[in-house]
Amino acid sequence: MNARSGLSLLELLIALALLALIATGLSGALSFAVSVYDRARPDTFQSDQIALKTRLRSWLSNASSPSEVTPYPVSFVGTTEQLEFTTTQTKGFASEAAALRVLVENAFGDLVVTVSEMDDEGNVFSVHAGIVAVYVDPVFSYYDHRASELVWDEDWSDPARLPDLVRIVAKNGNDQKWSTFVVKLILN
């Protein structure tokens, strides 16, 4: 029996190969953890956009009918570039307002919402603006089930009533930034 101290060259190479394998696995796990953290970390701009899109859906679905008698304007105006309407759905946004006048428009390719808070007499006392989506080049269209042809119209021209549906699509076709937005208006 021969007493020897230390490792042979073969044993040392096997140990180094095992350490390299373990290091590679740990490196992959760390890289995966960093990417998950980056995706899970909230982006405040994106969070604000999602919140504004949700509010827009609520405001639009509860748009005031032009037949309502109110001290503030309730007309619904819609073109391919913008839409403007009034809603009394102020809960969670403007508790002091009697109504909101909402303008949604294509501003140089961005979808921008401008909200004017109105009091009981129809006076504007506060204005807020926010970007719902950037670089989407939105196009607005309107659906009327009463029309002779059941198609999406480019303009809403009936001053006496609301459209049945409102659609906002991204003209540039980038579904990553904006998926088609369709809202059914609650008709009175």
N, C-alpha and C positions, 0 to 999 in steps of 0.2 A: 504494500500500500504506500502510495506516494502522497504525502501531505503537500498540498499546494495552496498558495494564497493568491487572491485576486480572481479575475475573470479571464477566460480565454477570449481571443479575438472574435470567435463565432458568437459567444454568449453576449459580448458587448454590442455586436452588430444587431443581434435579435432584440436586445433591450432598447437600442436606439430606434429601431424600426417600430416597435410597439409604442414608444413615446411619440413618434411622429404621427402614427395613426390616431392616438388619443388627442393630440394637439389639433389635428385636422378636424376631428369630430367636434371638439370644443369651439374651434373657430367658426364652423358652420352654424352651430347652435347660437353663438354670440351674434353672428351676422343676422340670423333669423329673428332673434330677440330685438335687435336694434330696428329692423324693418317693421316689426309688429308695433313697436313703441311709436315709431314715426307715423304709422297709419292711424293708430288709436289716439294720438295726441290731438286735441281739438284745435281746429283752425278757426279763430274767432270770426274772420271775414266770411268763411264758408258757413259757419253757424248762423251769422246774421242774415246771410242770403236765404238760408233754409227757413228761418223764422219769418222773414218778410214774404217769402213765397207762400207759406202757410197762411199768413194773415191776408195776403192778396186773394187767395182762394176763398177764405171766409167772407171777406168784404164783397167780393164779386158775386158769390152765391146769394148774398143778402142785399143786393143792390136795390135801392128804392125805386119803385115803379113811377114812371112819369105821370101816372094818373093820380098820384097822391097829392093832397093839398098841404103844402108846407111853406114856411117862410124862407126856406133856402132852396136853391136850384136842385131839381131832381132829374134833369134830362140825362139821357144816356146817349153819348156821342161816340161813334166808333168808325175808325178808318183802318187802313192796313198799317199805318205808322203809329197809331195811338188809340186809346180809348179813355173816356172820362165818364165817371158816374158818381152818384151819391149813395152812401149807406148810413144807416143808423146803428150799425154793428160796431160800437166803440169799446165794448168790453175788453179789458186787458190791454188796451192801447191808450185810449184817451178818455179817462173816466169823467172829465169835466166837459167834454164836448157833447152837443146834442146830435151832431151828425158829422160825417167826414166826406169831403169831396176828394175823390181819388183820381189822379191822372197817371196812367201807365203809358209809357212811350218808348219808342226806339230812339235813343240818344247816341248817335254815332256808333251804332252796333251794340250798345249795351241796353239792357232792359232796366229802365229806371222808373221808380214809383215816387210820386210826390203826393203827400197827403196834407190837406188843409183841414184843420179843426174848426168847426163852426158852432156858434152858440145858438140859443133858441130863436134869435132874430135873423139868423143867417150871416152874421158877421164873422169873418175869419179872424181868429185870435192866435193861431199858431200854425206853422208850416213845417213839415218834416219831409226829407227826401232820402231815398236809399236805392242802392243798386241791387236788383234781384239776380241778375246774371250778366257776365261780361263776355264780350266778343261773340254774341249769339246772333246778332242781326235779326231780331224778332219780327214776325209778320203776324198781324191780327186778322181774324176772320170770324164771321158771325153766322149762326144757323137759325133759320126760321122754318118751322114745320108747316106754316101756312102758305109758304111760297109755292108757286106753280112747279118750279123745279127744285127738288130737294138737294141743294148744293150749298157749300159754304160761300157766303157773300163777302166781298172785300170791304164793303161799307155798311154800316147800320144807319138806315135813313128813316125809320119809322119813329117819329117823335112821341107817339101815343103809347108805346109799349116797349118792353125789354126783349132782347133776343132770347131764344130758348137756350142756346149754348154759345159760349165764347171760347175760341181756340187761339193759342199763341204757339207758333212753331218757330224753330230756329232755321232761318234761311240758309245759313252756311252748312246745315246738316250735321253739326257736331253733336251727336247724342250724348257724349261724355259730359258736356257742359249744360245741356238743356234737353230734356225729353219733352215731347209734345204735352202741352198744358191745356186741358179742356175742363171747363166749369159749366155746370148746369145751374142756371139762375132760378131761384125760387120765385115762381110767377104768382102774382096776386090775382 
